[in-house]
Amino acid sequence: MTHISQLKPLWVKNKDVINVIDAGFIGGWGEWHSSANGLDSLSNMRDILFAILDAVPKDRMVVQRYPGINGNIYRQ
């Protein structure tokens, strides 16, 4: 969460050269399928995704490798 809050001003300042933000942050390669730090629970994924969505400028998109995870997050 700290890392995301540190990136927020950079994303806002540079939004003119940003097309999308990759939701990375979970797993060794940012692919959201496993985590050595226990971040791959649905609750943690939800918190991280919503923190990213709050930090990214509203006119930019966030992409995530596994769309099914988003479905599970929003069904909670």
Backbone as XML, in Angstrom:
<?xml version="1.0"?>
<chain id="A" units="angstrom">
  <residue number="1" name="MET">
    <atom name="N" x="0.825" y="-1.190" z="0.000"/>
    <atom name="CA" x="0.000" y="0.000" z="0.000"/>
    <atom name="C" x="0.871" y="1.257" z="0.000"/>
  </residue>
  <residue number="2" name="THR">
    <atom name="N" x="1.983" y="1.163" z="0.720"/>
    <atom name="CA" x="2.905" y="2.305" z="0.750"/>
    <atom name="C" x="3.452" y="2.576" z="-0.646"/>
  </residue>
  <residue number="3" name="HIS">
    <atom name="N" x="3.831" y="1.516" z="-1.342"/>
    <atom name="CA" x="4.376" y="1.670" z="-2.688"/>
    <atom name="C" x="3.348" y="2.305" z="-3.623"/>
  </residue>
  <residue number="4" name="ILE">
    <atom name="N" x="2.115" y="1.877" z="-3.530"/>
    <atom name="CA" x="1.061" y="2.440" z="-4.371"/>
    <atom name="C" x="0.869" y="3.923" z="-4.051"/>
  </residue>
  <residue number="5" name="SER">
    <atom name="N" x="0.864" y="4.277" z="-2.776"/>
    <atom name="CA" x="0.692" y="5.696" z="-2.413"/>
    <atom name="C" x="1.894" y="6.531" z="-2.855"/>
  </residue>
  <residue number="6" name="GLN">
    <atom name="N" x="3.085" y="5.921" z="-2.902"/>
    <atom name="CA" x="4.258" y="6.630" z="-3.405"/>
    <atom name="C" x="4.172" y="6.856" z="-4.912"/>
  </residue>
  <residue number="7" name="LEU">
    <atom name="N" x="3.542" y="5.932" z="-5.621"/>
    <atom name="CA" x="3.423" y="6.049" z="-7.071"/>
    <atom name="C" x="2.319" y="7.011" z="-7.509"/>
  </residue>
  <residue number="8" name="LYS">
    <atom name="N" x="1.337" y="7.226" z="-6.664"/>
    <atom name="CA" x="0.197" y="8.057" z="-7.041"/>
    <atom name="C" x="0.603" y="9.421" z="-7.609"/>
  </residue>
  <residue number="9" name="PRO">
    <atom name="N" x="1.469" y="10.188" z="-6.933"/>
    <atom name="CA" x="1.820" y="11.498" z="-7.510"/>
    <atom name="C" x="2.526" y="11.386" z="-8.868"/>
  </residue>
  <residue number="10" name="LEU">
    <atom name="N" x="3.281" y="10.320" z="-9.060"/>
    <atom name="CA" x="3.948" y="10.128" z="-10.348"/>
    <atom name="C" x="2.947" y="9.795" z="-11.432"/>
  </residue>
  <residue number="11" name="TRP">
    <atom name="N" x="1.970" y="8.953" z="-11.116"/>
    <atom name="CA" x="0.935" y="8.614" z="-12.080"/>
    <atom name="C" x="0.116" y="9.850" z="-12.443"/>
  </residue>
  <residue number="12" name="VAL">
    <atom name="N" x="-0.204" y="10.662" z="-11.463"/>
    <atom name="CA" x="-0.989" y="11.874" z="-11.721"/>
    <atom name="C" x="-0.180" y="12.867" z="-12.555"/>
  </residue>
  <residue number="13" name="LYS">
    <atom name="N" x="1.059" y="13.092" z="-12.168"/>
    <atom name="CA" x="1.918" y="14.061" z="-12.864"/>
    <atom name="C" x="2.177" y="13.650" z="-14.311"/>
  </residue>
  <residue number="14" name="ASN">
    <atom name="N" x="2.308" y="12.351" z="-14.552"/>
    <atom name="CA" x="2.686" y="11.865" z="-15.877"/>
    <atom name="C" x="1.544" y="11.221" z="-16.657"/>
  </residue>
  <residue number="15" name="LYS">
    <atom name="N" x="0.323" y="11.519" z="-16.271"/>
    <atom name="CA" x="-0.808" y="10.843" z="-16.912"/>
    <atom name="C" x="-0.893" y="11.123" z="-18.411"/>
  </residue>
  <residue number="16" name="ASP">
    <atom name="N" x="-0.294" y="12.201" z="-18.865"/>
    <atom name="CA" x="-0.335" y="12.511" z="-20.294"/>
    <atom name="C" x="0.476" y="11.526" z="-21.140"/>
  </residue>
  <residue number="17" name="VAL">
    <atom name="N" x="1.363" y="10.763" z="-20.523"/>
    <atom name="CA" x="2.151" y="9.778" z="-21.264"/>
    <atom name="C" x="1.846" y="8.342" z="-20.804"/>
  </residue>
  <residue number="18" name="ILE">
    <atom name="N" x="0.792" y="8.182" z="-20.014"/>
    <atom name="CA" x="0.388" y="6.864" z="-19.535"/>
    <atom name="C" x="-0.894" y="6.454" z="-20.242"/>
  </residue>
  <residue number="19" name="ASN">
    <atom name="N" x="-0.883" y="5.277" z="-20.838"/>
    <atom name="CA" x="-2.083" y="4.736" z="-21.456"/>
    <atom name="C" x="-2.862" y="3.908" z="-20.433"/>
  </residue>
  <residue number="20" name="VAL">
    <atom name="N" x="-2.190" y="2.921" z="-19.842"/>
    <atom name="CA" x="-2.792" y="2.073" z="-18.818"/>
    <atom name="C" x="-1.757" y="1.778" z="-17.744"/>
  </residue>
  <residue number="21" name="ILE">
    <atom name="N" x="-2.230" y="1.393" z="-16.570"/>
    <atom name="CA" x="-1.372" y="0.947" z="-15.479"/>
    <atom name="C" x="-1.619" y="-0.547" z="-15.300"/>
  </residue>
  <residue number="22" name="ASP">
    <atom name="N" x="-0.558" y="-1.323" z="-15.284"/>
    <atom name="CA" x="-0.685" y="-2.754" z="-15.020"/>
    <atom name="C" x="-0.805" y="-2.955" z="-13.519"/>
  </residue>
  <residue number="23" name="ALA">
    <atom name="N" x="-1.761" y="-3.751" z="-13.096"/>
    <atom name="CA" x="-2.031" y="-3.920" z="-11.673"/>
    <atom name="C" x="-0.986" y="-4.759" z="-10.936"/>
  </residue>
  <residue number="24" name="GLY">
    <atom name="N" x="0.024" y="-5.299" z="-11.588"/>
    <atom name="CA" x="1.138" y="-6.007" z="-10.957"/>
    <atom name="C" x="1.023" y="-6.213" z="-9.452"/>
  </residue>
  <residue number="25" name="PHE">
    <atom name="N" x="2.044" y="-5.944" z="-8.716"/>
    <atom name="CA" x="2.112" y="-5.919" z="-7.254"/>
    <atom name="C" x="1.927" y="-7.258" z="-6.540"/>
  </residue>
  <residue number="26" name="ILE">
    <atom name="N" x="1.344" y="-8.262" z="-7.167"/>
    <atom name="CA" x="1.173" y="-9.561" z="-6.503"/>
    <atom name="C" x="1.877" y="-10.627" z="-7.328"/>
  </residue>
  <residue number="27" name="GLY">
    <atom name="N" x="2.718" y="-11.401" z="-6.677"/>
    <atom name="CA" x="3.447" y="-12.476" z="-7.335"/>
    <atom name="C" x="4.816" y="-12.024" z="-7.815"/>
  </residue>
  <residue number="28" name="GLY">
    <atom name="N" x="5.663" y="-12.984" z="-8.079"/>
    <atom name="CA" x="7.030" y="-12.702" z="-8.486"/>
    <atom name="C" x="7.140" y="-11.886" z="-9.764"/>
  </residue>
  <residue number="29" name="TRP">
    <atom name="N" x="6.186" y="-12.044" z="-10.679"/>
    <atom name="CA" x="6.201" y="-11.318" z="-11.942"/>
    <atom name="C" x="4.988" y="-10.400" z="-12.068"/>
  </residue>
  <residue number="30" name="GLY">
    <atom name="N" x="4.297" y="-10.164" z="-10.988"/>
    <atom name="CA" x="3.142" y="-9.273" z="-11.012"/>
    <atom name="C" x="1.950" y="-9.835" z="-11.745"/>
  </residue>
  <residue number="31" name="GLU">
    <atom name="N" x="1.824" y="-11.161" z="-11.766"/>
    <atom name="CA" x="0.746" y="-11.783" z="-12.529"/>
    <atom name="C" x="-0.451" y="-12.212" z="-11.683"/>
  </residue>
  <residue number="32" name="TRP">
    <atom name="N" x="-0.435" y="-11.946" z="-10.404"/>
    <atom name="CA" x="-1.564" y="-12.195" z="-9.518"/>
    <atom name="C" x="-1.908" y="-13.671" z="-9.360"/>
  </residue>
  <residue number="33" name="HIS">
    <atom name="N" x="-0.971" y="-14.591" z="-9.471"/>
    <atom name="CA" x="-1.330" y="-16.001" z="-9.328"/>
    <atom name="C" x="-0.727" y="-16.659" z="-8.096"/>
  </residue>
  <residue number="34" name="SER">
    <atom name="N" x="0.250" y="-16.079" z="-7.478"/>
    <atom name="CA" x="0.826" y="-16.627" z="-6.247"/>
    <atom name="C" x="1.632" y="-15.521" z="-5.578"/>
  </residue>
  <residue number="35" name="SER">
    <atom name="N" x="1.887" y="-15.686" z="-4.290"/>
    <atom name="CA" x="2.631" y="-14.662" z="-3.574"/>
    <atom name="C" x="3.402" y="-15.286" z="-2.432"/>
  </residue>
  <residue number="36" name="ALA">
    <atom name="N" x="4.677" y="-14.988" z="-2.349"/>
    <atom name="CA" x="5.506" y="-15.447" z="-1.236"/>
    <atom name="C" x="5.175" y="-14.675" z="0.038"/>
  </residue>
  <residue number="37" name="ASN">
    <atom name="N" x="4.433" y="-13.579" z="-0.107"/>
    <atom name="CA" x="4.080" y="-12.730" z="1.034"/>
    <atom name="C" x="2.625" y="-12.875" z="1.465"/>
  </residue>
  <residue number="38" name="GLY">
    <atom name="N" x="1.932" y="-13.840" z="0.918"/>
    <atom name="CA" x="0.543" y="-14.065" z="1.305"/>
    <atom name="C" x="-0.437" y="-13.049" z="0.758"/>
  </residue>
  <residue number="39" name="LEU">
    <atom name="N" x="-0.079" y="-12.382" z="-0.325"/>
    <atom name="CA" x="-0.962" y="-11.357" z="-0.878"/>
    <atom name="C" x="-2.002" y="-11.917" z="-1.847"/>
  </residue>
  <residue number="40" name="ASP">
    <atom name="N" x="-1.994" y="-13.222" z="-2.068"/>
    <atom name="CA" x="-2.881" y="-13.797" z="-3.065"/>
    <atom name="C" x="-4.236" y="-14.254" z="-2.531"/>
  </residue>
  <residue number="41" name="SER">
    <atom name="N" x="-4.619" y="-13.761" z="-1.363"/>
    <atom name="CA" x="-5.981" y="-14.027" z="-0.888"/>
    <atom name="C" x="-6.932" y="-13.038" z="-1.561"/>
  </residue>
  <residue number="42" name="LEU">
    <atom name="N" x="-8.170" y="-13.411" z="-1.697"/>
    <atom name="CA" x="-9.139" y="-12.540" z="-2.357"/>
    <atom name="C" x="-9.263" y="-11.196" z="-1.639"/>
  </residue>
  <residue number="43" name="SER">
    <atom name="N" x="-9.214" y="-11.224" z="-0.325"/>
    <atom name="CA" x="-9.307" y="-9.988" z="0.456"/>
    <atom name="C" x="-8.135" y="-9.053" z="0.166"/>
  </residue>
  <residue number="44" name="ASN">
    <atom name="N" x="-6.923" y="-9.602" z="0.135"/>
    <atom name="CA" x="-5.750" y="-8.778" z="-0.165"/>
    <atom name="C" x="-5.779" y="-8.274" z="-1.599"/>
  </residue>
  <residue number="45" name="MET">
    <atom name="N" x="-6.202" y="-9.137" z="-2.521"/>
    <atom name="CA" x="-6.300" y="-8.719" z="-3.917"/>
    <atom name="C" x="-7.275" y="-7.561" z="-4.067"/>
  </residue>
  <residue number="46" name="ARG">
    <atom name="N" x="-8.384" y="-7.659" z="-3.364"/>
    <atom name="CA" x="-9.393" y="-6.595" z="-3.409"/>
    <atom name="C" x="-8.820" y="-5.287" z="-2.874"/>
  </residue>
  <residue number="47" name="ASP">
    <atom name="N" x="-8.145" y="-5.338" z="-1.739"/>
    <atom name="CA" x="-7.559" y="-4.130" z="-1.154"/>
    <atom name="C" x="-6.530" y="-3.496" z="-2.085"/>
  </residue>
  <residue number="48" name="ILE">
    <atom name="N" x="-5.694" y="-4.333" z="-2.692"/>
    <atom name="CA" x="-4.658" y="-3.820" z="-3.590"/>
    <atom name="C" x="-5.272" y="-3.229" z="-4.852"/>
  </residue>
  <residue number="49" name="LEU">
    <atom name="N" x="-6.215" y="-3.943" z="-5.453"/>
    <atom name="CA" x="-6.850" y="-3.426" z="-6.663"/>
    <atom name="C" x="-7.543" y="-2.094" z="-6.394"/>
  </residue>
  <residue number="50" name="PHE">
    <atom name="N" x="-8.285" y="-1.993" z="-5.306"/>
    <atom name="CA" x="-8.989" y="-0.744" z="-5.008"/>
    <atom name="C" x="-8.015" y="0.382" z="-4.677"/>
  </residue>
  <residue number="51" name="ALA">
    <atom name="N" x="-6.889" y="0.075" z="-4.048"/>
    <atom name="CA" x="-5.874" y="1.102" z="-3.777"/>
    <atom name="C" x="-5.287" y="1.619" z="-5.092"/>
  </residue>
  <residue number="52" name="ILE">
    <atom name="N" x="-5.041" y="0.707" z="-6.025"/>
    <atom name="CA" x="-4.526" y="1.130" z="-7.329"/>
    <atom name="C" x="-5.558" y="1.986" z="-8.053"/>
  </residue>
  <residue number="53" name="LEU">
    <atom name="N" x="-6.815" y="1.542" z="-8.051"/>
    <atom name="CA" x="-7.869" y="2.309" z="-8.723"/>
    <atom name="C" x="-8.029" y="3.699" z="-8.108"/>
  </residue>
  <residue number="54" name="ASP">
    <atom name="N" x="-7.861" y="3.811" z="-6.806"/>
    <atom name="CA" x="-7.939" y="5.119" z="-6.150"/>
    <atom name="C" x="-6.747" y="6.005" z="-6.494"/>
  </residue>
  <residue number="55" name="ALA">
    <atom name="N" x="-5.587" y="5.396" z="-6.759"/>
    <atom name="CA" x="-4.366" y="6.157" z="-7.007"/>
    <atom name="C" x="-4.202" y="6.586" z="-8.465"/>
  </residue>
  <residue number="56" name="VAL">
    <atom name="N" x="-4.752" y="5.820" z="-9.378"/>
    <atom name="CA" x="-4.603" y="6.106" z="-10.805"/>
    <atom name="C" x="-5.579" y="7.213" z="-11.193"/>
  </residue>
  <residue number="57" name="PRO">
    <atom name="N" x="-5.143" y="8.162" z="-12.031"/>
    <atom name="CA" x="-6.073" y="9.193" z="-12.492"/>
    <atom name="C" x="-7.330" y="8.570" z="-13.095"/>
  </residue>
  <residue number="58" name="LYS">
    <atom name="N" x="-8.456" y="9.186" z="-12.852"/>
    <atom name="CA" x="-9.753" y="8.619" z="-13.249"/>
    <atom name="C" x="-9.894" y="8.423" z="-14.758"/>
  </residue>
  <residue number="59" name="ASP">
    <atom name="N" x="-9.110" y="9.144" z="-15.548"/>
    <atom name="CA" x="-9.215" y="8.986" z="-16.995"/>
    <atom name="C" x="-8.169" y="8.026" z="-17.563"/>
  </residue>
  <residue number="60" name="ARG">
    <atom name="N" x="-7.608" y="7.177" z="-16.721"/>
    <atom name="CA" x="-6.678" y="6.132" z="-17.138"/>
    <atom name="C" x="-7.209" y="4.786" z="-16.674"/>
  </residue>
  <residue number="61" name="MET">
    <atom name="N" x="-6.840" y="3.726" z="-17.383"/>
    <atom name="CA" x="-7.336" y="2.397" z="-17.059"/>
    <atom name="C" x="-6.286" y="1.573" z="-16.328"/>
  </residue>
  <residue number="62" name="VAL">
    <atom name="N" x="-6.776" y="0.576" z="-15.600"/>
    <atom name="CA" x="-5.922" y="-0.387" z="-14.914"/>
    <atom name="C" x="-6.199" y="-1.751" z="-15.538"/>
  </residue>
  <residue number="63" name="VAL">
    <atom name="N" x="-5.130" y="-2.455" z="-15.910"/>
    <atom name="CA" x="-5.293" y="-3.792" z="-16.481"/>
    <atom name="C" x="-4.763" y="-4.821" z="-15.500"/>
  </residue>
  <residue number="64" name="GLN">
    <atom name="N" x="-5.341" y="-6.002" z="-15.577"/>
    <atom name="CA" x="-4.960" y="-7.096" z="-14.692"/>
    <atom name="C" x="-5.026" y="-8.372" z="-15.506"/>
  </residue>
  <residue number="65" name="ARG">
    <atom name="N" x="-4.048" y="-9.258" z="-15.321"/>
    <atom name="CA" x="-3.902" y="-10.406" z="-16.208"/>
    <atom name="C" x="-5.076" y="-11.386" z="-16.177"/>
  </residue>
  <residue number="66" name="TYR">
    <atom name="N" x="-5.651" y="-11.614" z="-15.029"/>
    <atom name="CA" x="-6.711" y="-12.610" z="-14.903"/>
    <atom name="C" x="-8.060" y="-11.937" z="-14.645"/>
  </residue>
  <residue number="67" name="PRO">
    <atom name="N" x="-8.865" y="-11.721" z="-15.688"/>
    <atom name="CA" x="-10.146" y="-11.041" z="-15.502"/>
    <atom name="C" x="-11.068" y="-11.745" z="-14.509"/>
  </residue>
  <residue number="68" name="GLY">
    <atom name="N" x="-10.948" y="-13.071" z="-14.380"/>
    <atom name="CA" x="-11.789" y="-13.801" z="-13.439"/>
    <atom name="C" x="-11.599" y="-13.340" z="-12.006"/>
  </residue>
  <residue number="69" name="ILE">
    <atom name="N" x="-10.411" y="-12.909" z="-11.673"/>
    <atom name="CA" x="-10.157" y="-12.398" z="-10.322"/>
    <atom name="C" x="-10.996" y="-11.152" z="-10.079"/>
  </residue>
  <residue number="70" name="ASN">
    <atom name="N" x="-11.088" y="-10.274" z="-11.089"/>
    <atom name="CA" x="-11.912" y="-9.081" z="-10.922"/>
    <atom name="C" x="-13.371" y="-9.452" z="-10.668"/>
  </residue>
  <residue number="71" name="GLY">
    <atom name="N" x="-13.853" y="-10.461" z="-11.376"/>
    <atom name="CA" x="-15.216" y="-10.924" z="-11.140"/>
    <atom name="C" x="-15.404" y="-11.393" z="-9.705"/>
  </residue>
  <residue number="72" name="ASN">
    <atom name="N" x="-14.445" y="-12.154" z="-9.191"/>
    <atom name="CA" x="-14.527" y="-12.626" z="-7.816"/>
    <atom name="C" x="-14.460" y="-11.464" z="-6.820"/>
  </residue>
  <residue number="73" name="ILE">
    <atom name="N" x="-13.620" y="-10.480" z="-7.097"/>
    <atom name="CA" x="-13.489" y="-9.326" z="-6.197"/>
    <atom name="C" x="-14.801" y="-8.568" z="-6.119"/>
  </residue>
  <residue number="74" name="TYR">
    <atom name="N" x="-15.443" y="-8.336" z="-7.252"/>
    <atom name="CA" x="-16.674" y="-7.550" z="-7.262"/>
    <atom name="C" x="-17.893" y="-8.339" z="-6.796"/>
  </residue>
  <residue number="75" name="ARG">
    <atom name="N" x="-17.777" y="-9.667" z="-6.720"/>
    <atom name="CA" x="-18.883" y="-10.474" z="-6.192"/>
    <atom name="C" x="-18.845" y="-10.560" z="-4.673"/>
  </residue>
  <residue number="76" name="GLN">
    <atom name="N" x="-17.773" y="-10.105" z="-4.057"/>
    <atom name="CA" x="-17.661" y="-10.187" z="-2.588"/>
    <atom name="C" x="-18.713" y="-9.358" z="-1.920"/>
  </residue>
</chain>
